[in-house]
Amino acid sequence: MNVTETPDQTRFRHELRTWLDAHVRPQWREPGFEEQASVALRFAVRRKWHRTLATGGWIGVEWPVEYGGRGLTPVHGLILSEELARARALPIADWVGVELVAPTLLRCGSHEQRARYLPGIMDGSEVWCQGFSEPAAGSDLAAVTTVATRTADGYRISGHKRWTSWAQFADFALVLARTGDPAARHRTLSCFIVPLGSPGVTIEPIPMLYGDAEECDLHLDDVEVPADALVGEENKGWRTVMTSLTLARGSATLIRIAALKRTFDGLTRDMFAPGVPAAGLPDDSVLRSFALLHARLEALGHLARRKMGEMEDDGLPGQIASTEKLLWARLSSDIARFGMETQDLDGIVEPDPSGVSTGWRREMYRAMANEIEGGTNAIQRTTIARHVLKLPC
Ligand SMILES: Cc1cc2nc3c(=O)[nH]c(=O)nc-3n(C[C@H](O)[C@H](O)[C@H](O)COP(=O)(O)OP(=O)(O)OC[C@H]3O[C@@H](n4cnc5c(N)ncnc54)[C@H](O)[C@@H]3O)c2cc1C
């Protein structure tokens, strides 16, 4: 696919840039702006920003007009991500809903489900999380043990989901559950929409190394859902979950690249701030490492554009998404390590008395999670070996 912009796409970019210039707050660009706030406050600010973007017509630009979108192309989506990054805008509150759940419902859900849930995702009034992983089912997702049993008018779901991001603020979870013989692995899994206000739902945030708790344990004890909570067909949930995971490794990575660019900007500013005395400038080897990180970040941006090429043909990011996710995760680790080594040596050894890490130490910890969430580096490498390089493994 040709990612050269059409006149219409260039107009879209300019209109958006003007809008963002008027709406993005300068203080969002300050290093540590988000990290200094509690998780709840951070979520509240992101939610307000979500609503502002929705009011401007900048959420779901690729969704069909029928469901409140603008029916635009994946290239428009790419331009949106690029301009949000350029403006150093905050992430939105419900990126799981906008980037993963809505496109999954558009591909695998019913018309009724799209009509019911997409408006709430668009305006941020209903927030989503994804309950796929379990304590003993992460890389091997087909080992899920959460069970959904048929009842007279729906299903009863019981199980324990782990690492459910932002569940403490969510209204709904997309849950993967077993609806048949476990020996049949992925052939007896189904996906359900579970309202988190239902009796039997318990949510416990999991404290991370850096002190925040964005991920949660999600316990489902005999949670009743109606028959129309099933997404797609019974025992065909694997397709739904793979659609969502491909999106998580694909279009969602664009948003992560944008965040990484913000982090890198902070690094650049710290290293080359006006007034840094000449004696304090980094030596050649440090500058070479810095330049290499910059080049990798630029290359990743170009890869994202290439992936858009694949998307327009089949509607999903394709296997290049695994390459992109792996490169992003590794680069975020390397940038964090470089930042720590050149800017924040104390951060390596000094425990933070508050228990909440900030600055480069926090980036280091978060980057470790980046190499796990959405599929670990090892799993991405296997996918690349099998499906991109076609190696016999
Ligand atoms: C920050 C964060 C957010 C997350 N958000 C969500 C979410 O919102 N919803 C959700 O459902 N899940 C979420 N997850 C879970 C995530 O998808 C899993 O943690 C991930 O898939 C790894 O599974 P696991 O933790 O069970 O590790 P395991 O699968 O037990 O892996 C342990 C180690 O073994 C390696 N390994 C496992 N299998 C293989 C293999 N076949 N070949 C080579 N190496 C292998 C892995 O690479 C890893 O190093 C999140 C995780 C994190 C860290």
The ligand as an SDF file (V2000), in Angstrom:
LIG
                    3D

 53 58  0  0  0  0  0  0  0  0999 V2000
    2.0560   -4.3500   32.5470 C   0  0  0  0  0  0  0  0  0  0  0  0
    1.2380   -5.5200   32.0990 C   0  0  0  0  0  0  0  0  0  0  0  0
   -0.0560   -5.3180   31.6460 C   0  0  0  0  0  0  0  0  0  0  0  0
   -0.8290   -6.4180   31.2590 C   0  0  0  0  0  0  0  0  0  0  0  0
   -2.1310   -6.1880   30.8780 N   0  0  0  0  0  0  0  0  0  0  0  0
   -2.9270   -7.2570   30.6080 C   0  0  0  0  0  0  0  0  0  0  0  0
   -4.3250   -7.0640   30.3480 C   0  0  0  0  0  0  0  0  0  0  0  0
   -4.8350   -5.9220   30.3830 O   0  0  0  0  0  0  0  0  0  0  0  0
   -5.0870   -8.1490   30.1090 N   0  0  0  0  0  0  0  0  0  0  0  0
   -4.5790   -9.4170   30.0850 C   0  0  0  0  0  0  0  0  0  0  0  0
   -5.3180  -10.3480   29.8390 O   0  0  0  0  0  0  0  0  0  0  0  0
   -3.2500   -9.6310   30.3340 N   0  0  0  0  0  0  0  0  0  0  0  0
   -2.4310   -8.5950   30.5990 C   0  0  0  0  0  0  0  0  0  0  0  0
   -1.0980   -8.7900   30.8920 N   0  0  0  0  0  0  0  0  0  0  0  0
   -0.5880  -10.1520   30.9380 C   0  0  0  0  0  0  0  0  0  0  0  0
    0.4000  -10.4890   29.8270 C   0  0  0  0  0  0  0  0  0  0  0  0
   -0.2600  -10.6860   28.6060 O   0  0  0  0  0  0  0  0  0  0  0  0
    1.1670  -11.7410   30.2990 C   0  0  0  0  0  0  0  0  0  0  0  0
    1.9000  -11.3750   31.4630 O   0  0  0  0  0  0  0  0  0  0  0  0
    2.1230  -12.2430   29.2470 C   0  0  0  0  0  0  0  0  0  0  0  0
    1.4380  -12.7920   28.1440 O   0  0  0  0  0  0  0  0  0  0  0  0
    3.0700  -13.3120   29.8290 C   0  0  0  0  0  0  0  0  0  0  0  0
    2.3690  -14.3160   30.4960 O   0  0  0  0  0  0  0  0  0  0  0  0
    2.7890  -14.7520   31.9720 P   0  0  0  0  0  0  0  0  0  0  0  0
    2.9050  -13.5280   32.8100 O   0  0  0  0  0  0  0  0  0  0  0  0
    1.8450  -15.8120   32.3990 O   0  0  0  0  0  0  0  0  0  0  0  0
    4.2500  -15.3630   31.8200 O   0  0  0  0  0  0  0  0  0  0  0  0
    4.6060  -16.8360   31.3230 P   0  0  0  0  0  0  0  0  0  0  0  0
    3.7900  -17.1440   30.1270 O   0  0  0  0  0  0  0  0  0  0  0  0
    4.5250  -17.7510   32.4810 O   0  0  0  0  0  0  0  0  0  0  0  0
    6.1160  -16.6510   30.8900 O   0  0  0  0  0  0  0  0  0  0  0  0
    7.2050  -16.6950   31.8250 C   0  0  0  0  0  0  0  0  0  0  0  0
    8.5010  -16.6760   31.0280 C   0  0  0  0  0  0  0  0  0  0  0  0
    8.5900  -17.8580   30.1940 O   0  0  0  0  0  0  0  0  0  0  0  0
    8.7820  -17.4790   28.8320 C   0  0  0  0  0  0  0  0  0  0  0  0
    8.0140  -18.3790   27.9650 N   0  0  0  0  0  0  0  0  0  0  0  0
    6.7520  -18.8300   28.1640 C   0  0  0  0  0  0  0  0  0  0  0  0
    6.3830  -19.6210   27.1430 N   0  0  0  0  0  0  0  0  0  0  0  0
    7.4100  -19.6590   26.2730 C   0  0  0  0  0  0  0  0  0  0  0  0
    7.6340  -20.3100   25.0210 C   0  0  0  0  0  0  0  0  0  0  0  0
    6.6870  -21.0530   24.4410 N   0  0  0  0  0  0  0  0  0  0  0  0
    8.8330  -20.1150   24.4130 N   0  0  0  0  0  0  0  0  0  0  0  0
    9.7940  -19.3520   24.9750 C   0  0  0  0  0  0  0  0  0  0  0  0
    9.6500  -18.7190   26.1690 N   0  0  0  0  0  0  0  0  0  0  0  0
    8.4770  -18.8720   26.8010 C   0  0  0  0  0  0  0  0  0  0  0  0
    8.2310  -16.0570   28.7190 C   0  0  0  0  0  0  0  0  0  0  0  0
    8.8400  -15.3580   27.6520 O   0  0  0  0  0  0  0  0  0  0  0  0
    8.6000  -15.4780   30.0790 C   0  0  0  0  0  0  0  0  0  0  0  0
    9.9260  -15.0200   30.0680 O   0  0  0  0  0  0  0  0  0  0  0  0
   -0.2940   -7.7260   31.2670 C   0  0  0  0  0  0  0  0  0  0  0  0
    1.0150   -7.9250   31.7060 C   0  0  0  0  0  0  0  0  0  0  0  0
    1.7820   -6.8420   32.1490 C   0  0  0  0  0  0  0  0  0  0  0  0
    3.1760   -7.1040   32.6380 C   0  0  0  0  0  0  0  0  0  0  0  0
  1  2  1  0
  2  3  1  0
  2 52  2  0
  3  4  2  0
  4  5  1  0
  4 50  1  0
  5  6  2  0
  6  7  1  0
  6 13  1  0
  7  8  2  0
  7  9  1  0
  9 10  1  0
 10 11  2  0
 10 12  1  0
 12 13  2  0
 13 14  1  0
 14 15  1  0
 14 50  1  0
 15 16  1  0
 16 17  1  0
 16 18  1  0
 18 19  1  0
 18 20  1  0
 20 21  1  0
 20 22  1  0
 22 23  1  0
 23 24  1  0
 24 25  2  0
 24 26  1  0
 24 27  1  0
 27 28  1  0
 28 29  2  0
 28 30  1  0
 28 31  1  0
 31 32  1  0
 32 33  1  0
 33 34  1  0
 33 48  1  0
 34 35  1  0
 35 36  1  0
 35 46  1  0
 36 37  1  0
 36 45  1  0
 37 38  2  0
 38 39  1  0
 39 40  1  0
 39 45  2  0
 40 41  1  0
 40 42  2  0
 42 43  1  0
 43 44  2  0
 44 45  1  0
 46 47  1  0
 46 48  1  0
 48 49  1  0
 50 51  2  0
 51 52  1  0
 52 53  1  0
M  END
$$$$
